[in-house]
Amino acid sequence: MSALTAPSIVMPGAAKTHVAFGDQATFLLTGEQTGGRYTMFRYVVSPGGGPPLHRHDDEDEWFLVLEGSGEFYGDGKWTMVPEGGSVFMPRGSVHSFRNPGHSPLVLLIHTSPSGFETFFARCGEEFAKESGPDMDAILAIAAEHGIAFEGP
């Protein structure tokens, strides 16, 4: 983690957006702006979308449901979380989220420490390939970032 030397303000439209796994992440604050302390991003999950069960060995992750309702998996069960609800998933916990609705699910997500933005950008490059993503490469990128997919 690097030292934060000055406050950081990111104006609307200045954040980088990446698309991977069928979802869109707009990175509002990254390790570059926070001295490596955390990452904050707006995440849009299409109807029926969401990541497989996974765990982060390096980051805590917390969520605020901005629009829609999402189902979150944690502590061995799925729980419906409506707009305005919040969720915390500590590092090492197997978790996931999904959009059971018919309109986009919009989340504000934080991870600490930062680094998730690099993982997602690298995966976005794989998903942008004309031939589609090399899933072995995705798994290797995830492993490099301390992320492991669980189960089927």
C-alpha positions as CSV (number, residue, x, y, z in Angstrom):
1,M,0.0,0.0,0.0
2,S,1.4,3.4,-1.0
3,A,1.1,6.6,1.0
4,L,-1.8,8.9,0.1
5,T,-0.2,12.3,-0.7
6,A,-3.3,14.4,-1.6
7,P,-7.1,14.3,-1.7
8,S,-8.5,13.0,-5.0
9,I,-11.6,14.1,-6.8
10,V,-12.8,12.2,-9.9
11,M,-15.3,14.1,-11.9
12,P,-18.3,12.5,-13.6
13,G,-17.3,11.0,-16.9
14,A,-13.6,10.7,-16.0
15,A,-13.8,7.2,-14.5
16,K,-12.7,4.1,-16.6
17,T,-15.3,1.6,-17.5
18,H,-14.6,-2.1,-18.3
19,V,-16.9,-4.9,-19.4
20,A,-16.3,-8.5,-18.4
21,F,-18.4,-11.5,-17.4
22,G,-21.4,-9.8,-19.1
23,D,-21.3,-7.0,-16.5
24,Q,-20.0,-3.4,-16.6
25,A,-17.8,-1.8,-13.9
26,T,-17.0,1.9,-13.8
27,F,-14.1,2.5,-11.4
28,L,-14.8,5.7,-9.6
29,L,-11.8,5.5,-7.2
30,T,-8.8,3.2,-7.7
31,G,-5.7,2.4,-5.8
32,E,-4.1,5.3,-7.8
33,Q,-6.4,7.8,-6.1
34,T,-6.6,6.1,-2.7
35,G,-3.0,5.3,-2.1
36,G,-3.8,1.6,-2.4
37,R,-6.3,1.6,0.4
38,Y,-9.5,0.7,-1.5
39,T,-11.3,0.7,-4.8
40,M,-14.9,2.0,-5.4
41,F,-16.9,1.2,-8.5
42,R,-20.4,1.2,-9.9
43,Y,-21.3,-2.3,-11.1
44,V,-24.2,-3.0,-13.5
45,V,-25.5,-6.6,-13.5
46,S,-27.8,-7.6,-16.4
47,P,-30.9,-9.6,-15.7
48,G,-30.0,-13.2,-14.9
49,G,-26.3,-12.1,-14.5
50,G,-23.8,-12.3,-11.7
51,P,-20.5,-14.0,-10.9
52,P,-20.1,-17.7,-9.9
53,L,-19.4,-18.5,-6.3
54,H,-16.0,-17.2,-5.4
55,R,-13.7,-15.9,-2.7
56,H,-11.2,-13.1,-2.4
57,D,-8.1,-14.0,-0.4
58,D,-6.8,-10.4,-0.5
59,E,-9.8,-8.1,-0.2
60,D,-12.8,-7.4,1.9
61,E,-15.8,-6.4,-0.3
62,W,-18.9,-4.4,0.5
63,F,-21.9,-3.5,-1.5
64,L,-24.7,-0.9,-1.6
65,V,-27.7,-1.8,-3.8
66,L,-28.4,1.4,-5.8
67,E,-31.1,0.2,-8.2
68,G,-33.1,-3.0,-8.3
69,S,-32.9,-6.0,-5.9
70,G,-30.2,-8.6,-5.9
71,E,-29.7,-11.9,-4.3
72,F,-26.4,-12.3,-2.3
73,Y,-24.8,-15.5,-1.3
74,G,-23.0,-15.6,2.0
75,D,-22.7,-17.8,5.1
76,G,-24.1,-20.7,3.0
77,K,-27.4,-19.2,1.9
78,W,-28.9,-16.8,-0.6
79,T,-30.6,-13.6,0.7
80,M,-32.7,-11.1,-1.3
81,V,-31.4,-7.5,-0.7
82,P,-33.6,-4.6,-1.9
83,E,-32.6,-1.2,-3.1
84,G,-30.9,0.6,-0.3
85,G,-29.6,-2.6,1.3
86,S,-26.0,-3.2,2.1
87,V,-23.8,-6.3,2.3
88,F,-20.3,-7.0,3.7
89,M,-18.3,-10.0,2.5
90,P,-15.0,-10.4,4.4
91,R,-11.9,-11.7,2.6
92,G,-11.8,-15.5,2.5
93,S,-15.6,-15.9,2.5
94,V,-17.3,-17.7,-0.3
95,H,-19.9,-15.3,-1.8
96,S,-21.7,-14.2,-4.9
97,F,-24.5,-12.0,-6.1
98,R,-27.0,-12.3,-8.9
99,N,-29.8,-10.3,-10.6
100,P,-33.1,-12.2,-10.5
101,G,-35.0,-9.3,-11.9
102,H,-36.0,-8.1,-15.4
103,S,-34.0,-4.8,-15.3
104,P,-30.4,-4.0,-14.5
105,L,-29.1,-4.4,-10.9
106,V,-26.9,-1.4,-10.0
107,L,-24.4,-1.8,-7.2
108,L,-21.9,0.5,-5.6
109,I,-19.0,-1.8,-4.6
110,H,-15.9,-1.2,-2.5
111,T,-12.9,-3.5,-2.1
112,S,-10.1,-3.1,0.3
113,P,-7.2,-2.9,-0.3
114,S,-7.3,-1.8,-3.9
115,G,-6.3,-4.0,-6.8
116,F,-9.7,-5.3,-8.0
117,E,-9.7,-2.7,-10.8
118,T,-6.6,-4.3,-12.3
119,F,-8.1,-7.8,-12.1
120,F,-11.3,-6.6,-13.8
121,A,-9.5,-4.6,-16.5
122,R,-7.4,-7.6,-17.4
123,C,-10.5,-9.8,-17.6
124,G,-12.1,-7.1,-19.7
125,E,-9.3,-7.4,-22.2
126,E,-9.9,-11.2,-22.5
127,F,-13.6,-10.7,-22.9
128,A,-13.1,-8.1,-25.6
129,K,-11.1,-10.5,-27.9
130,E,-12.9,-11.3,-31.1
131,S,-12.6,-15.0,-30.4
132,G,-14.0,-14.5,-26.9
133,P,-12.3,-15.0,-23.6
134,D,-9.8,-17.8,-23.0
135,M,-11.3,-19.1,-19.7
136,D,-7.9,-20.7,-18.7
137,A,-6.4,-17.2,-18.9
138,I,-9.3,-15.8,-16.8
139,L,-8.7,-18.4,-14.2
140,A,-4.9,-17.6,-14.2
141,I,-5.7,-13.9,-13.9
142,A,-8.0,-14.6,-11.0
143,A,-5.4,-16.7,-9.2
144,E,-2.8,-14.0,-9.6
145,H,-5.2,-11.6,-7.8
146,G,-6.1,-14.0,-5.0
147,I,-9.6,-14.8,-6.4
148,A,-10.8,-18.4,-6.6
149,F,-14.0,-19.7,-8.1
150,E,-15.9,-22.3,-6.0
151,G,-18.1,-25.1,-7.1
152,P,-19.8,-25.7,-10.4
